[in-house]
Amino acid sequence: MRSIGTTERQVDGPIGMTNRLDFPDVWFIMCLFDGSFLCIEAGRVPRKSEPTMTNCVRELRQEHAGMTQQALADQVAVTRQTIVAMEAGAYTPSLALALRIARVFGRKVEEIFSLGE
């Protein structure tokens, strides 16, 4: 790879061989006539902040005869670590998982999960 400028790079070989870690920002990639690729940096793309999702899974587990995290995990087909992360707010469950959890507790998804806007 040779540098063309501060925001451009020449890449030798097929684009599939390019290490994605070399391009942390957004790049436009063009195939040149000689078969090499020209990558032009477009800059950072601002990311929207995700709303915080809260849940009351821990409280519902305690209401259901002190159900353990492992017991809930087994019923909804995930690992205990997934339940731990979800209760801590570090993991947002998929729609399918949220529906399975709601079914276990006999509640609507909206009663268990809410967006903290």
BAPA-352361 format. One line per 8 residues: their letters; for each residue x, y, z of N, C-alpha, C. Coordinates in steps of 0.001 Angstrom, whole numbers. Atoms other than C-alpha are relative to their C-alpha. Layout:
N
A = X:Y:Z:X:Y:Z:X:Y:Z; ... $
REM end
This chain:
117
MRSIGTTE = 845:-1159:0:0:0:0:899:1233:0; -779:-1231:-19:1403:3414:-852:-941:1166:232; 808:-1161:-335:109:6721:405:-63:953:-1182; 167:-969:1073:-1328:9126:-2179:-81:1400:596; 146:-1286:-668:-2047:11935:268:-507:-228:1405; 447:157:-1376:-3382:12602:3710:-1353:-684:97; 1326:601:-64:-6863:11394:2805:-221:-1064:-1063; 144:1021:1022:-6200:8897:-1:1032:-1092:198 $
RQVDGPIG = -935:1119:-67:-4591:5465:-129:-149:-851:-1244; -3:947:1122:-3637:3190:-3007:89:-1388:606; 14:1352:-543:-4435:-438:-2264:323:-965:-1122; -357:987:1007:-2750:-3214:-4211:-757:-1289:277; 695:1267:-152:-4722:-6387:-4822:-1497:199:136; 1464:-78:-87:-8409:-7223:-4519:-434:627:1325; 486:-694:-1198:-10468:-5236:-2020:-253:-970:1152; 214:994:-1055:-11261:-8439:-120:1238:-246:833 $
MTNRLDFP = -1248:203:-728:-7605:-8558:903:312:1171:943; -257:-1182:-816:-7803:-5126:2563:-463:-239:1422; 359:135:-1398:-7794:-5184:6335:-925:1145:374; 975:-1032:-336:-10883:-3314:7541:507:908:1114; -525:-821:-1078:-8939:-2073:10569:841:1156:-525; -758:-1084:600:-6881:57:8181:-891:1196:-328; 944:-1026:411:-9996:2073:7432:-1037:238:1093; 930:-174:-1118:-11590:3185:10725:-1150:945:-307 $
DVWFIMCL = 1044:-948:349:-13628:5945:9097:-706:-483:-1260; 711:346:1230:-15808:5971:5997:909:279:-1192; -855:-131:1182:-13985:5428:2708:-815:-298:-1249; 524:334:1308:-15037:5540:-911:1081:-806:-702; -976:889:619:-13365:2746:-2857:-309:-93:-1490; 166:50:1450:-12829:2882:-6620:1014:-967:-591; -905:880:726:-11339:255:-8907:622:803:-1150; -691:-727:1060:-8695:1772:-11181:196:-903:-1215 $
FDGSFLCI = -149:753:1233:-7988:714:-14775:1052:-1087:85; -1060:997:-96:-4857:-1183:-13760:-345:-1138:967; 433:1070:-902:-6848:-3393:-11373:240:295:1472; -194:-358:-1402:-5740:-1640:-8182:-1202:805:478; 1121:-720:-587:-8093:173:-5847:477:1311:593; -274:-1288:-601:-8151:3800:-4773:-1027:215:1104; 877:-208:-1148:-9583:4469:-1315:105:1452:432; 18:-1416:-370:-10609:8028:-483:-808:153:1276 $
EAGRVPRK = 664:-185:-1279:-11461:8973:3076:-1084:1059:-122; 1109:-947:52:-14846:10650:3381:-206:689:1345; 154:-604:-1321:-14611:11427:7092:-869:-848:912; 805:730:-980:-16377:10272:10194:-1488:237:-238; 1446:-102:85:-20085:9575:10079:-524:107:1424; 516:-109:-1370:-21849:10863:13200:-1040:-1081:272; 953:1041:-368:-23734:8136:14993:-1074:597:892; 1076:-413:-871:-27116:8687:16536:171:-729:1327 $
SEPTMTNC = -69:688:-1278:-27144:7943:20219:-1262:-842:159; 1119:910:-201:-29337:4982:21032:-713:358:1296; 707:-246:-1254:-32093:5550:23576:293:-1126:993; -247:987:-1037:-31561:3773:26855:-1244:-842:208; 1128:876:-261:-33752:739:27364:103:-498:1434; 37:495:-1374:-34780:-128:30890:-924:-1207:55; 862:1164:-156:-36401:-3302:32143:-196:-299:1481; 273:402:-1379:-37883:-4804:35278:110:-1521:138 $
VRELRQEH = -153:1453:-3:-36721:-8377:34656:413:-507:1381; -459:427:-1328:-34904:-8633:38011:-1173:-42:990; 1150:-55:-907:-38055:-7575:39909:-1001:-1112:-310; 932:1071:382:-40227:-9995:37931:525:-1373:403; -572:1289:-429:-37816:-12848:38643:-236:-214:1489; 178:114:-1450:-38032:-12123:42370:-1463:-272:360; 1429:233:-236:-41857:-12036:42217:-403:-1431:-327; 312:1374:403:-41866:-15487:40595:818:-983:829 $
AGMTQQAL = -617:945:-948:-40723:-17455:43651:1524:38:-48; -1462:-124:-10:-37190:-16075:43477:676:-732:-1141; -578:659:1181:-36536:-17411:39975:1444:463:-183; -1408:-352:202:-32796:-17513:39338:227:478:-1434; -370:-426:1348:-31080:-15939:36362:174:-1210:-903; -211:1211:805:-30124:-19424:35196:-1325:-623:-409; 1308:580:322:-33738:-20658:35376:-675:799:-1116; 585:-825:1063:-34937:-17719:33275:751:-211:-1306 $
ADQVAVTR = -807:213:1202:-32062:-18166:30842:-359:-1315:-679; 370:1300:564:-32971:-21839:30385:-1360:57:-686; 1356:-73:566:-36634:-20990:29733:-61:804:-1293; 38:-837:1202:-35834:-18383:27082:1139:-304:-973; -1045:516:897:-32893:-20256:25495:1148:983:-239; -1202:-833:73:-30031:-17848:26267:916:-405:1152; -910:302:-1104:-27036:-17946:28593:-348:868:1216; 196:-780:-1219:-27130:-16712:32174:658:1364:-145 $
QTIVAMEA = -702:-1257:186:-24613:-14038:31170:-843:1007:-796; 891:-881:748:-27175:-12635:28708:-1012:639:942; 961:-528:-974:-29700:-12255:31529:680:1016:915; -762:-912:-861:-27042:-10645:33761:198:1343:-712; -268:-1224:766:-26109:-8118:31043:-1283:782:-264; 1277:-654:269:-29749:-7383:30223:-516:698:1257; 458:-612:-1249:-30667:-6740:33860:845:1205:389; -904:-1111:-307:-27640:-4445:34211:-139:1152:-990 $
GAYTPSLA = 169:-1040:1007:-28711:-2463:31135:1117:57:-1019; -1122:32:934:-25598:-3437:29180:-348:-726:-1292; 400:773:1184:-27518:-5553:26645:-1463:286:-293; 1379:-193:437:-30661:-4765:24674:-434:-1274:-709; 409:1269:600:-32539:-7958:23860:-630:190:-1375; 687:-8:1293:-33783:-8812:20399:-1502:-27:263; 1455:56:-137:-37509:-8606:19776:-446:-1406:374; 374:1391:-287:-37718:-12399:19810:263:-349:1464 $
LALRIARV = -309:275:-1404:-35992:-12607:23201:-953:755:921; 937:-774:-821:-38174:-9832:24628:-1371:-666:32; 1294:698:50:-41275:-11721:23481:29:-1285:838; -104:1226:-798:-40033:-14976:25043:-8:321:1495; -18:-398:-1413:-39333:-13199:28351:-1399:417:443; 1368:-421:-330:-42794:-11596:28295:-914:-1212:167; 819:1213:-85:-44343:-15005:27699:247:-741:1314; -331:681:-1256:-42500:-16515:30702:-719:659:1169 $
FGRKVEEI = 600:-716:-1120:-43860:-13803:33003:-1477:314:-195; 1413:-257:263:-47313:-13607:31396:-319:1486:-78; 154:-1450:117:-46880:-9895:30652:159:426:-1450; -259:-601:1306:-46843:-7615:27623:1443:494:-8; -1368:-472:136:-43421:-6621:26314:131:1416:564; -38:-1398:-458:-44234:-2964:27070:-36:123:1513; 20:-20:-1465:-44800:-3835:30738:1376:-341:583; -1317:439:-473:-41265:-5261:31020:1083:936:-493 $
FSLGE = -1037:-816:608:-39196:-3091:28659:-555:1379:-366; 414:-1345:394:-39346:659:28119:1233:796:-445; -1069:-871:473:-37301:3278:26307:101:1203:934; -250:-1168:-845:-35750:5885:28565:359:1170:-874; -244:-1094:949:-36146:8888:26286:230:1310:702 $
REM end
